[in-house]
């Protein structure tokens, strides 16, 4: 009998050890896939943080910039700065004198190089126009094809017919490298510019600002409404069928696919109220509807966790019910409510489907300055770049994913920090 019990105990301990090993293997398996995903995204994102530049000696010709010799800044701003850069390219490679050669030569620099040159020269209102009639060595952005070639996305080993750069263009690039007129720099413009049709000029600032405006609207609407709704349901509403029915439906709303809220926003805010399509205001309203159930549920749970003795003690010393809730119960439940709100906001930050339904998928080249300006958000920007056929947008997409993950990690880390610092254990 004792031997039988000993064998049974031994088997039970062995089963328990196997169970622990299975659990540990499952965690390692999940962490391995997570590490593989993050490392893959990071490796693909690295090229987006650098940009290739070409040095050119440009002539700021008055015949192009100031034909009437009026020295009018507004008129000069409308001049063809791209032509100045083209002339500098032709002077750098004088042997390229045929029309087809010049056409290929123009493709070495960004199509937006002239705009950036104009912006840099005429940025201040009191611009000094003494540069007209002079020459200077400047660095301009290369085209995305040249940038891709430098980053080994385009191989010279591939047949010329299958390359985006022909042998002549590659020879010009080699010449620039040999002369020290081509270099790679950190791509600050990725964080300074909005989206662009040219991969070398595309950035995330417009999407980041759109996300911030949208989340600000979401927080201002969903948090106070969710807290007040939870207070009423938990502290004032009498238990019964109606209260249970409301609670069940709030739980159901938290589980509804997010695209349903997008359809609701499309029908309600755009079609009925006629609000601006693709604006952070509408996006914030839609995400508020999606986040509200989460805030209500977490706040109700936080209110339930406050011991009844706190309420009884406050009422016992003469406090009214409202004073008891606002001065004693709600402050103790606020860490849980804030945690739920931050988690809901983190979910809203990563949403794409509801915002696609209200038009935030449109190409927006300007940085929004208020909640009514057309805008997009980071997840939608990632979706747009993922759908682009340009190879250079793949690294931009991966870099934007890293930025989005950074914001999500910060928000979830903030929720954990608030919970650990302010949560009371009863």
SEVO-584875 format. One record per residue (C-alpha): residue in one letter; z, y, x negated. Coordinates in steps of 0.5 Angstrom, whole numbers, padded with zeros to 4 digits, always signed. Each point is the difference from the previous one (the first is absolute). Example, Ala and Ser with C-alpha at 12.3 -4.5 7.8 and 13.67 -1.06 7.14 Angstrom:
a+0016-0009-0025 s-0002+0007-0002 
# end
This chain:
x+0000+0000+0000 x+0002+0005-0006 x-0007-0002-0003 x-0004+0001+0006 x+0004+0007+0001 x-0001+0002-0008 x-0008-0002+0001 x+0000+0004+0006 x+0003+0006-0003 x-0004-0001-0006 x-0007+0000+0004 x+0003+0007+0004 x+0001+0003-0007 x-0007-0002-0002 x-0003+0003+0006 x+0004+0006+0000 x-0003+0001-0008 x-0007-0001+0003 x+0001+0005+0005 x+0002+0005-0005 x-0006-0002-0004 x-0005+0001+0005 x+0003+0007+0002 x-0001+0002-0007 x-0007-0003-0001 x-0002+0004+0007 x+0003+0006-0003 x-0003+0000-0007 x-0007-0002+0004 x+0001+0006+0004 x+0001+0004-0006 x-0005-0003-0004 x-0005+0002+0005 x+0003+0007+0001 x-0001+0001-0007 x-0007-0002-0001 x-0002+0004+0006 x+0004+0006-0003 x-0003-0001-0007 x-0007-0001+0003 x+0000+0007+0003 x+0003+0003-0006 x-0005-0002-0004 x-0006+0002+0004 x+0003+0007+0001 x+0001+0001-0007 x-0007+0003-0001 x+0001+0005+0006 x+0005+0004-0004 x-0005+0001-0006 x-0007+0004+0001 x-0005+0001-0005 x-0002+0007-0002 x-0006+0003-0004 x-0001+0006-0005 x-0005+0005+0001 x-0002+0007-0002 x-0002+0004+0006 x-0003+0007+0000 x+0003+0004+0005 x-0007+0003+0002 x+0000+0007+0004 x-0007-0002+0003 x+0004-0006+0003 x+0006+0003+0002 x-0001+0007+0001 x-0007+0002+0001 x+0001+0007+0003 x+0005+0001-0005 x+0005+0003+0005 x+0006-0004-0003 x+0002-0002+0007 x+0005-0006+0000 x-0002-0003+0006 x-0007+0000-0001 x+0001-0003-0007 x+0004-0006+0004 x-0006-0001+0004 x-0004-0001-0007 x-0003-0007-0002 x+0005-0002-0005 x-0003-0007+0000 x-0006+0003-0003 x+0003+0003-0006 x+0003-0007-0001 x-0007-0003+0001 x-0003+0005-0005 x+0006-0002-0005 x-0002-0007+0000 x-0007+0001-0001 x+0002+0004-0006 x+0004-0006-0002 x-0006-0005+0000 x-0006+0004-0001 x-0004-0006-0001 x+0001-0001+0008 x-0006+0005+0002 x-0003-0005+0005 x+0002+0001+0007 x+0002-0007+0001 x+0004+0001-0006 x+0004+0006+0002 x+0001-0004+0007 x+0004-0005-0004 x+0003+0005-0004 x+0003+0003+0006 x+0003-0006+0002 x+0005+0000-0006 x+0005+0006+0003 x+0003+0000+0006 x-0004+0003+0006 x+0007+0004+0001 x+0000+0003-0007 x-0003+0007+0002 x+0005+0001+0005 x+0006-0002-0004 x-0003+0005-0006 x+0000+0006+0006 x+0007-0002+0002 x+0003+0000-0007 x-0004+0007-0002 x+0001+0004+0007 x+0007-0003+0002 x+0004+0007-0001 x-0002+0006+0005 x+0000+0004-0006 x-0005-0004-0004 x-0003+0002-0007 x-0007+0000+0001 x-0001+0001-0008 x-0002-0007-0001 x-0007+0001+0003 x-0005+0001-0005 x+0004-0005-0005 x+0000-0007-0002 x+0006-0005+0000 x+0001-0007-0001 x+0003-0003+0006 x+0002-0007+0002 x-0003-0002+0007 x+0001-0007+0004 x-0005-0005-0001 x-0003-0004+0006 x+0003-0006+0002 x-0005-0004-0003 x+0002+0002-0007 x+0007+0000+0002 x-0001-0008+0002 x-0004-0001-0006 x+0005+0003-0005 x+0005-0005+0004 x-0004-0006-0001 x-0002+0000+0008 x-0007+0000-0002 x-0002-0004-0006 x-0006+0001-0005 x-0001-0007+0000 x-0003+0000+0007 x-0007+0000+0001 x-0002+0008+0001 x-0003-0002+0007 x+0007-0002+0002 x+0004+0006-0003 x+0001+0007+0003 x-0001+0003-0007 x-0007-0002-0004 x+0000-0001-0007 x-0002+0008-0001 x+0006+0002+0003 x+0005-0005-0004 x-0004+0003-0006 x+0002+0007+0002 x+0007-0002+0001 x+0001-0004-0007 x-0003+0007-0003 x+0006+0004+0004 x+0005-0005-0003 x-0003+0000-0007 x+0001+0008+0000 x+0007+0000+0003 x-0003+0003+0007 x+0003-0005+0004 x+0007-0002+0002 x+0005-0003+0005 x+0006+0004+0002 x+0005-0001+0005 x-0002+0001+0007 x+0004+0005+0003 x-0005+0002+0005 x+0002-0006+0004 x+0006+0003+0002 x-0003+0007+0001 x-0006-0001+0004 x-0001-0003+0007 x-0006-0005+0002 x-0007+0001-0003 x-0007-0004+0001 x+0000+0000-0008 x+0005-0005-0002 x+0002+0004-0007 x+0002+0006+0005 x+0004-0004+0005 x+0008+0001+0000 x+0006-0002+0005 x+0003+0007+0001 x-0004+0001+0006 x+0003-0007+0003 x+0007+0001-0003 x+0001+0007+0004 x-0003-0003+0006 x+0005-0006-0001 x+0006+0005-0001 x-0002+0005+0006 x-0001-0007+0005 x+0007-0002-0003 x+0003+0006+0001 x-0002+0000+0008 x+0002-0007+0001 x+0007+0001-0003 x+0001+0007+0004 x-0002-0004+0006 x+0002-0007+0000 x+0007+0001-0004 x+0004+0005+0005 x-0004-0004+0006 x+0002-0007-0002 x+0007+0002-0002 x+0002+0004+0007 x-0004-0006+0004 x+0005-0005-0004 x+0006+0004+0002 x-0002+0000+0007 x-0001-0007+0000 x+0006-0002-0004 x+0005+0005+0003 x-0002+0002+0006 x-0004-0005+0004 x+0003-0005+0004 x-0001-0007-0001 x-0005-0003+0005 x-0007-0002+0001 x-0003+0007-0001 x+0003+0001-0007 x-0001-0007-0002 x-0007+0001+0003 x-0001+0006-0005 x+0003-0004-0006 x-0005-0005+0001 x-0006+0004+0001 x+0002+0004-0006 x+0001-0006-0004 x-0007-0002+0002 x-0003+0007-0002 x+0002-0001-0007 x-0004-0007+0000 x-0006+0003+0003 x-0006+0000-0005 x-0001+0007-0003 x-0007+0001+0002 x+0002+0000+0007 x+0004+0007-0001 x-0006+0002-0003 x-0004-0001+0006 x+0006+0003+0004 x-0001+0006-0004 x-0007+0001+0000 x+0000-0001+0008 x+0006+0005+0001 x+0000+0005-0006 x-0008+0001-0001 x-0003-0002+0007 x+0005+0003+0004 x+0004+0006-0004 x-0006+0001-0004 x+0003+0001-0006 x-0003+0000-0007 x-0003-0006-0002 x+0002-0003-0007 x+0006+0005-0001 x+0007-0001-0003 x+0003+0002+0007 x-0004-0005+0004 x+0001-0005-0006 x+0008+0001+0000 x+0000+0000+0008 x-0003-0007+0000 x+0004-0003-0006 x+0007+0003+0004 x-0002-0004+0006 x+0000-0006-0005 x+0006+0002-0004 x+0004+0002+0006 x+0002-0008+0002 x+0002-0001-0007 x+0005+0006+0000 x+0003-0002+0007 x+0001-0007-0002 x+0003+0001-0007 x+0005+0006+0003 x+0002-0004+0006 x+0002-0005-0005 x+0004+0005-0005 x+0003+0002+0006 x+0003-0007+0002 x+0002-0001-0007 x+0005+0006+0001 x+0007-0003+0002 x+0002+0001+0007 x+0007+0003-0003 x-0003+0006-0002 x-0002+0002+0007 x+0006-0002+0003 x+0004+0004-0006 x-0004+0006+0001 x+0000+0000+0008 x+0008-0001-0001 x+0001+0006-0003 x-0004+0004+0005 x-0007+0000-0002 x-0005+0000+0005 x-0006-0005+0000 x-0005+0004-0003 x+0005+0003-0005 x+0002-0008-0002 x-0008-0001-0001 x-0002+0006-0004 x+0006+0001-0004 x+0002-0008-0001 x-0004-0005+0002 x-0007+0003-0002 x+0002+0002-0007 x+0002-0007-0002 x-0006-0003+0003 x-0005+0005-0003 x-0001-0004-0007 x-0003-0006+0005 x-0004+0005+0004 x-0003+0003-0007 x-0001-0006-0003 x-0004-0002+0007 x-0004+0006+0000 x-0002+0000-0008 x-0002-0007+0001 x-0004+0002+0007 x-0003+0006-0004 x-0002-0005-0006 x-0004-0005+0005 x-0003+0007+0003 x-0002+0002-0007 x-0004-0007-0001 x-0003+0000+0007 x-0008+0001+0000 x-0002-0003+0007 x+0003+0005+0005 x-0003+0006-0005 x-0007-0003+0000 x+0000+0000+0008 x+0001+0008+0000 x-0005+0002-0005 x+0004+0000-0007 x-0005-0004-0003 x-0005+0006-0001 x-0002+0002-0007 x+0004+0006-0001 x-0001+0004-0007 x+0005+0005+0001 x+0007+0000-0001 x+0004+0001+0007 x+0005+0006+0000 x+0003+0000+0007 x+0001-0006+0005 x-0007+0002+0004 x-0005+0000-0006 x-0004-0006+0000 x+0003-0005-0005 x+0001-0008-0002 x+0006-0004-0002 x+0000-0004-0006 x-0001-0007+0003 x-0006+0002+0004 x-0002+0003-0007 x+0000-0006-0003 x-0004-0003+0006 x-0005+0005-0001 x-0001-0002-0008 x+0001-0007+0001 x-0006+0000+0005 x-0004+0005-0005 x-0006-0004-0004 x+0001+0004-0006 x+0003-0004-0006 x+0005+0006-0002 x+0003+0000+0006 x+0003-0007-0001 x+0005+0003-0005 x+0002+0006+0004 x+0001-0004+0006 x+0005-0004-0005 x+0003+0006-0002 x+0001+0003+0007 x+0004-0007+0002 x+0005+0001-0006 x+0001+0007+0002 x+0001-0003+0007 x+0005-0006-0002 x+0004+0006-0004 x+0001+0004+0006 x+0002-0007+0004 x+0005-0002-0006 x+0003+0007+0000 x+0001+0000+0007 x+0003-0007+0001 x+0004+0001-0006 x+0003+0006+0003 x+0002-0004+0006 x+0004-0005-0004 x+0003+0006-0004 x+0002+0003+0006 x+0003-0006+0003 x+0004-0002-0006 x+0003+0007-0001 x+0002+0002+0007 x+0000-0007+0004 x+0007-0001+0002 x+0003-0008+0001 x+0005-0001+0005 
# end
